[in-house]
Amino acid sequence: MIPHPKGTILLIEDNAIFQQNLAVVFRSAGYETLMANSAEEGFVVLANYKVHLIVLDYRLPGMDGMQFFEEMLTNTKYVEARAIPVIAMTGFPIADDEKERFLRKGAKAFITKSTGFSDLKKIVDREVEAYKTILNFDREEAGRFSLPDYLSYIEKQIIFRALIKNPLSPQEDIARELGIPRSTLSRKISEYQLRIR
């Protein structure tokens, strides 16, 4: 067990050897790793542990990775888990439109199992740090505002989360997703001094 882990990763992977290899990589990077052999086991882990990131195999026995992701996003039992970043992965070639489907639903990355461990660590570090920033901001700031200030805070959080979710997207796309004019988004980004590295 890691004394002060950087976060907890839920690894949903049915290949035991690859599961153990990734667990070693994550531990060496400073993360606790919870393992599930199927989507169903993954839901049990989500119900019982605090998780900062999900690494999800595309092909799983029974419910596949996409079905797991869709269930997590739509089932009211998993409302708390919807904000957890998901990295999907595959060891087999799949169509680009299937990868895009994962990304459109909010997956942070879609990688192959041949992705280098150093690249994987960078993605994991980036996503866990972003998720923890949101969690900490919510917890620290929630009790500090009057109602008008709190509503402004909520607006800022919505914009901030959209920027984190789509760091490389043009402002037009983010504004469209938020349902606001691009000029309003630009003004709010400037007003709130939001920056994504």
C-alpha positions as CSV (number, residue, x, y, z in Angstrom):
1,M,0.0,0.0,0.0
2,I,1.3,3.5,-0.9
3,P,1.5,5.8,2.2
4,H,0.4,9.0,0.5
5,P,-1.0,8.1,-2.9
6,K,-1.6,10.8,-5.6
7,G,-5.0,9.3,-6.2
8,T,-6.9,6.0,-6.7
9,I,-7.4,4.5,-10.2
10,L,-10.0,1.9,-11.0
11,L,-8.6,-0.4,-13.7
12,I,-11.4,-2.4,-15.5
13,E,-9.5,-5.0,-17.4
14,D,-10.1,-8.7,-17.9
15,N,-6.6,-9.7,-19.0
16,A,-4.9,-10.7,-15.7
17,I,-1.3,-10.3,-16.9
18,F,-2.0,-6.8,-18.5
19,Q,-3.9,-5.9,-15.3
20,Q,-0.9,-6.7,-13.1
21,N,1.5,-4.9,-15.4
22,L,-0.6,-1.7,-15.4
23,A,-1.1,-1.9,-11.6
24,V,2.7,-1.9,-11.2
25,V,3.0,1.1,-13.5
26,F,0.4,3.0,-11.6
27,R,1.9,2.1,-8.2
28,S,5.3,3.2,-9.5
29,A,3.7,6.5,-10.5
30,G,2.3,6.9,-7.0
31,Y,-1.3,5.7,-7.4
32,E,-3.4,3.1,-5.6
33,T,-5.0,0.7,-8.0
34,L,-8.3,-1.0,-7.6
35,M,-8.9,-3.8,-10.1
36,A,-12.1,-5.2,-11.7
37,N,-12.2,-8.0,-14.2
38,S,-15.6,-6.9,-15.7
39,A,-17.9,-4.0,-16.0
40,E,-20.1,-5.4,-13.3
41,E,-17.2,-5.6,-10.9
42,G,-16.3,-2.1,-11.8
43,F,-19.7,-0.9,-10.7
44,V,-19.2,-2.6,-7.3
45,V,-15.9,-0.8,-6.9
46,L,-17.5,2.6,-7.8
47,A,-20.2,2.0,-5.2
48,N,-17.7,1.3,-2.4
49,Y,-14.6,3.4,-3.0
50,K,-13.5,6.9,-3.9
51,V,-11.9,6.8,-7.3
52,H,-10.1,9.6,-9.1
53,L,-9.7,8.0,-12.6
54,I,-11.1,5.0,-14.5
55,V,-9.0,3.1,-17.0
56,L,-11.5,1.1,-19.0
57,D,-10.8,-1.8,-21.4
58,Y,-13.0,-1.5,-24.6
59,R,-13.5,-5.3,-24.8
60,L,-14.8,-6.9,-21.7
61,P,-16.7,-10.1,-21.0
62,G,-20.5,-9.5,-20.8
63,M,-21.0,-5.7,-20.7
64,D,-18.3,-4.1,-22.9
65,G,-16.5,-0.8,-22.1
66,M,-18.9,1.4,-24.1
67,Q,-21.9,-0.1,-22.3
68,F,-20.2,0.4,-18.9
69,F,-19.5,4.0,-19.8
70,E,-23.0,4.7,-21.0
71,E,-24.5,3.1,-17.9
72,M,-22.3,5.1,-15.7
73,L,-23.3,8.3,-17.4
74,T,-27.1,7.6,-17.5
75,N,-28.0,5.5,-14.5
76,T,-28.9,7.7,-11.5
77,K,-27.1,5.3,-9.1
78,Y,-23.8,6.6,-10.5
79,V,-24.5,10.3,-10.5
80,E,-21.5,10.9,-8.3
81,A,-19.2,8.9,-10.6
82,R,-20.2,10.9,-13.8
83,A,-17.4,13.5,-13.3
84,I,-14.7,10.8,-12.8
85,P,-12.3,11.0,-15.8
86,V,-12.3,7.9,-18.0
87,I,-9.5,6.7,-20.2
88,A,-10.6,4.0,-22.7
89,M,-8.1,1.5,-24.1
90,T,-8.0,-1.3,-26.5
91,G,-5.6,-4.0,-27.6
92,F,-7.5,-4.6,-30.9
93,P,-8.0,-2.3,-33.9
94,I,-11.4,-0.6,-33.8
95,A,-13.0,1.9,-36.1
96,D,-12.3,5.6,-35.7
97,D,-16.0,6.4,-35.3
98,E,-16.1,4.1,-32.2
99,K,-13.2,6.0,-30.7
100,E,-14.9,9.2,-31.5
101,R,-18.0,8.0,-29.8
102,F,-16.1,7.5,-26.6
103,L,-14.6,10.9,-26.8
104,R,-17.9,12.6,-27.6
105,K,-19.4,11.0,-24.5
106,G,-16.6,12.5,-22.4
107,A,-13.8,10.0,-22.3
108,K,-10.5,11.9,-21.7
109,A,-8.5,9.7,-24.0
110,F,-8.7,6.6,-26.1
111,I,-5.4,4.7,-26.2
112,T,-4.1,1.4,-27.4
113,K,-2.5,-1.1,-25.0
114,S,0.8,-0.5,-26.8
115,T,0.9,3.1,-25.6
116,G,4.2,3.7,-23.8
117,F,4.0,3.7,-20.0
118,S,5.6,7.1,-19.8
119,D,2.9,8.5,-22.1
120,L,0.2,6.7,-20.1
121,K,1.6,8.2,-16.8
122,K,1.4,11.7,-18.3
123,I,-2.2,11.3,-19.3
124,V,-3.1,9.8,-15.9
125,D,-1.3,12.6,-14.0
126,R,-3.0,15.3,-16.1
127,E,-6.5,13.9,-15.6
128,V,-6.2,13.1,-11.9
129,E,-4.8,16.5,-11.2
130,A,-7.6,18.2,-13.2
131,Y,-10.3,16.1,-11.4
132,K,-8.8,16.7,-7.9
133,T,-8.6,20.5,-8.7
134,I,-12.4,20.5,-9.4
135,L,-13.1,18.4,-6.2
136,N,-11.0,20.6,-4.0
137,F,-12.4,23.8,-5.5
138,D,-16.0,22.6,-4.9
139,R,-15.2,21.6,-1.3
140,E,-13.2,24.8,-0.3
141,E,-15.4,27.4,-2.0
142,A,-18.9,26.2,-1.5
143,G,-19.7,27.9,1.8
144,R,-18.0,31.3,1.1
145,F,-20.6,33.1,-1.0
146,S,-23.8,35.1,-0.9
147,L,-26.5,33.8,-3.3
148,P,-25.6,36.1,-6.2
149,D,-21.9,35.3,-5.7
150,Y,-22.7,31.6,-5.5
151,L,-24.6,31.7,-8.8
152,S,-21.6,33.5,-10.3
153,Y,-19.4,30.7,-8.8
154,I,-21.6,28.0,-10.4
155,E,-21.4,29.7,-13.8
156,K,-17.6,29.8,-13.4
157,Q,-17.5,26.1,-12.5
158,I,-19.6,25.2,-15.6
159,I,-17.3,27.1,-17.9
160,F,-14.1,25.8,-16.1
161,R,-15.3,22.2,-16.4
162,A,-16.1,22.7,-20.1
163,L,-12.6,24.0,-20.7
164,I,-11.0,21.1,-18.8
165,K,-13.2,18.6,-20.7
166,N,-12.3,20.2,-24.1
167,P,-8.8,21.9,-23.7
168,L,-8.0,21.8,-27.4
169,S,-11.4,22.7,-28.7
170,P,-12.0,26.1,-30.3
171,Q,-14.1,28.5,-28.2
172,E,-16.9,28.3,-30.8
173,D,-17.4,24.6,-30.0
174,I,-17.3,25.1,-26.3
175,A,-19.7,28.0,-26.5
176,R,-22.1,25.8,-28.6
177,E,-21.9,23.0,-26.1
178,L,-22.7,25.4,-23.2
179,G,-25.5,27.0,-25.3
180,I,-24.1,30.5,-25.1
181,P,-22.7,33.0,-27.7
182,R,-19.0,32.8,-28.3
183,S,-18.6,36.5,-27.3
184,T,-20.2,35.7,-23.9
185,L,-17.8,32.8,-23.4
186,S,-14.8,34.9,-24.3
187,R,-15.9,37.7,-21.9
188,K,-16.4,35.2,-19.1
189,I,-13.0,33.5,-19.7
190,S,-11.4,36.9,-19.5
191,E,-13.5,38.0,-16.5
192,Y,-12.8,34.9,-14.5
193,Q,-9.1,34.8,-15.8
194,L,-9.5,31.1,-16.6
195,R,-6.4,29.4,-18.0
196,I,-5.9,25.8,-19.0
197,R,-2.2,24.8,-19.4
